[in-house]
Amino acid sequence: MYMCISNRSLSSVSDASGCSMVALLHTGAAKFPRNLLPRVRQAVCSLLPAGVLKGYGSIVSRKLASHGFGASMAAMSSFPPQRYHYFLVLDFEATCDKPQIHPQEIIEFPILKLNGRTMEIESTFHMYVQPVVHPQLTPFCTELTGIIQGMVDGQPSLQQVLERVDEWMAKEGLLDPSVKSIFVTCGDWDLKVMLPGQCQYLGLPVADYFKQWINLKKAYSFAMGSWPKNGLLDMNKGLNLQHIGRPHSGIDDCKNIANIMKTLAHRGFIFKQTSKPF
C-alpha cells in the first residue's frame, strides 16, 4: 500500500489531539515499496516540524528502523545512499629501507568495516605479521611506521593472518552474496602490488574479495577536482580535517581514510570502484 505524506499529517506529531508519528509508523501503511524508501526518508526528515525530533527522536528512529529505514534520522538526511552495504578500509605497512629491500613483506594488516548507510565504523580487524624473508626490521622501517621489533616477533605469518581475515569476513556477514562490500585503500599499491606480490612470492592464493577496490585518491580527485599529491595529508587539509594519530601507522591511516570518506559522503559523493578487473 502506498502512503501519502502531507505537511498537515506530519505537523500533527506535536499535536496531542492529532495522529502522532509513532502511531503513523505503527500502521500497515508504513510498509513502503523498496524503490520508494529513499524518497520517503527524505520527505519525513524535511517535513518534520522544528523541535519534533528532540522529543520523539529515539522512538521515531526505532520505528523507522523496524520498517527498514536503517540509520538514524540525522544520518539519513545527511547524505544519499551509497552503492555498497559496507566499505572495508585497508592500509598495509610493510618492511622497508633505503635503498628499498626486496621482497617487501606486510607487517601490519588493519581493516575497518564502515557502514555504507551511516559511514560509521562497525568493526575492526587488526593484526601484526611476522616477516620471514627479512625478519629483522630496519631502523628506517621503525622510524617510518612506529612498528618496533617486539610488535612483529612471534606474530602469525601472512598465511595465518589471511586465514584470520577470512574468518572475520565470514563472522561479519561479508561473505554473504547478498551483501555488497568493497575494499578502500589510499592508492593502488596495497591491493595491486603489495598483497598479490607477496602472495605470489610465498605461493599463496589471493581471495577474490581483494581483487576489487576503491582508490581514495581517485575518489577524492573526482569529488574535489584536485589530485592529493601528498595522500592523506593533502586530503585532510583540503577537507579541513584534523589528522588522526601517526602518519604511516596502518590503523591510524585507516581511521583517516574512514573520516575522509564520511566527510565526502556527507557532501553527496557516491563512491564507485576504481580498480580494473584482474
Solvent accessible surface area in square Angstrom, and as a share of the most:
residue,aa,sasa,rsa
1,M,174,0.78
2,Y,159,0.61
3,M,36,0.16
4,C,123,0.74
5,I,37,0.19
6,S,47,0.31
7,N,100,0.52
8,R,210,0.76
9,S,43,0.27
10,L,1,0.00
11,S,52,0.33
12,S,19,0.12
13,V,4,0.02
14,S,78,0.50
15,D,72,0.37
16,A,110,0.86
17,S,105,0.68
18,G,33,0.32
19,C,73,0.44
20,S,34,0.22
21,M,3,0.01
22,V,31,0.18
23,A,43,0.33
24,L,34,0.17
25,L,5,0.03
26,H,120,0.54
27,T,60,0.35
28,G,51,0.49
29,A,25,0.19
30,A,0,0.00
31,K,139,0.59
32,F,25,0.10
33,P,44,0.27
34,R,179,0.65
35,N,119,0.61
36,L,31,0.16
37,L,9,0.04
38,P,60,0.38
39,R,170,0.62
40,V,17,0.10
41,R,24,0.09
42,Q,128,0.57
43,A,30,0.24
44,V,7,0.04
45,C,28,0.17
46,S,82,0.53
47,L,59,0.29
48,L,20,0.10
49,P,40,0.25
50,A,110,0.85
51,G,59,0.57
52,V,8,0.05
53,L,67,0.33
54,K,191,0.81
55,G,62,0.59
56,Y,75,0.29
57,G,18,0.17
58,S,73,0.47
59,I,66,0.34
60,V,0,0.00
61,S,31,0.20
62,R,151,0.55
63,K,41,0.17
64,L,1,0.01
65,A,51,0.39
66,S,76,0.49
67,H,42,0.19
68,G,26,0.25
69,F,1,0.00
70,G,41,0.39
71,A,13,0.10
72,S,56,0.36
73,M,9,0.04
74,A,70,0.54
75,A,16,0.12
76,M,29,0.13
77,S,69,0.44
78,S,42,0.27
79,F,17,0.07
80,P,54,0.34
81,P,80,0.50
82,Q,22,0.10
83,R,135,0.49
84,Y,32,0.12
85,H,92,0.41
86,Y,44,0.17
87,F,0,0.00
88,L,1,0.01
89,V,0,0.00
90,L,0,0.00
91,D,13,0.07
92,F,6,0.03
93,E,13,0.06
94,A,7,0.06
95,T,2,0.01
96,C,9,0.05
97,D,39,0.20
98,K,155,0.66
99,P,125,0.79
100,Q,80,0.36
101,I,32,0.16
102,H,144,0.64
103,P,33,0.21
104,Q,38,0.17
105,E,2,0.01
106,I,0,0.00
107,I,0,0.00
108,E,2,0.01
109,F,0,0.00
110,P,0,0.00
111,I,0,0.00
112,L,3,0.01
113,K,11,0.04
114,L,1,0.01
115,N,23,0.12
116,G,2,0.02
117,R,99,0.36
118,T,30,0.17
119,M,3,0.01
120,E,83,0.37
121,I,79,0.40
122,E,90,0.40
123,S,22,0.14
124,T,69,0.40
125,F,17,0.07
126,H,68,0.30
127,M,32,0.14
128,Y,49,0.19
129,V,1,0.01
130,Q,42,0.18
131,P,2,0.01
132,V,84,0.48
133,V,53,0.30
134,H,59,0.26
135,P,69,0.43
136,Q,128,0.57
137,L,16,0.08
138,T,27,0.16
139,P,117,0.74
140,F,64,0.27
141,C,0,0.00
142,T,42,0.24
143,E,134,0.60
144,L,62,0.31
145,T,4,0.03
146,G,28,0.27
147,I,3,0.02
148,I,98,0.50
149,Q,42,0.19
150,G,55,0.53
151,M,61,0.27
152,V,0,0.00
153,D,71,0.37
154,G,76,0.74
155,Q,67,0.30
156,P,22,0.14
157,S,37,0.24
158,L,4,0.02
159,Q,95,0.42
160,Q,89,0.40
161,V,0,0.00
162,L,27,0.14
163,E,92,0.41
164,R,107,0.39
165,V,0,0.00
166,D,60,0.31
167,E,112,0.50
168,W,18,0.06
169,M,1,0.00
170,A,56,0.43
171,K,149,0.63
172,E,36,0.16
173,G,31,0.30
174,L,10,0.05
175,L,77,0.38
176,D,66,0.34
177,P,136,0.85
178,S,81,0.52
179,V,38,0.22
180,K,107,0.46
181,S,24,0.16
182,I,4,0.02
183,F,1,0.00
184,V,0,0.00
185,T,0,0.00
186,C,24,0.15
187,G,8,0.08
188,D,38,0.20
189,W,90,0.32
190,D,5,0.03
191,L,2,0.01
192,K,125,0.53
193,V,85,0.49
194,M,10,0.04
195,L,1,0.00
196,P,29,0.18
197,G,36,0.35
198,Q,9,0.04
199,C,1,0.01
200,Q,153,0.68
201,Y,124,0.47
202,L,65,0.32
203,G,65,0.63
204,L,30,0.15
205,P,115,0.73
206,V,34,0.20
207,A,37,0.28
208,D,108,0.56
209,Y,45,0.17
210,F,5,0.02
211,K,67,0.28
212,Q,78,0.34
213,W,6,0.02
214,I,0,0.00
215,N,6,0.03
216,L,0,0.00
217,K,47,0.20
218,K,65,0.28
219,A,1,0.01
220,Y,8,0.03
221,S,21,0.13
222,F,142,0.59
223,A,39,0.30
224,M,66,0.30
225,G,70,0.67
226,S,63,0.41
227,W,141,0.49
228,P,3,0.02
229,K,171,0.73
230,N,93,0.48
231,G,8,0.07
232,L,18,0.09
233,L,98,0.49
234,D,42,0.22
235,M,0,0.00
236,N,5,0.02
237,K,163,0.69
238,G,35,0.33
239,L,6,0.03
240,N,136,0.70
241,L,42,0.21
242,Q,158,0.70
243,H,55,0.25
244,I,62,0.31
245,G,55,0.53
246,R,102,0.37
247,P,61,0.38
248,H,88,0.39
249,S,15,0.10
250,G,0,0.00
251,I,29,0.15
252,D,25,0.13
253,D,9,0.05
254,C,0,0.00
255,K,78,0.33
256,N,0,0.00
257,I,0,0.00
258,A,4,0.03
259,N,46,0.23
260,I,0,0.00
261,M,0,0.00
262,K,58,0.25
263,T,27,0.16
264,L,1,0.00
265,A,0,0.00
266,H,77,0.34
267,R,140,0.51
268,G,34,0.33
269,F,39,0.16
270,I,50,0.25
271,F,0,0.00
272,K,104,0.44
273,Q,67,0.30
274,T,26,0.15
275,S,13,0.08
276,K,171,0.72
277,P,121,0.76
278,F,140,0.58
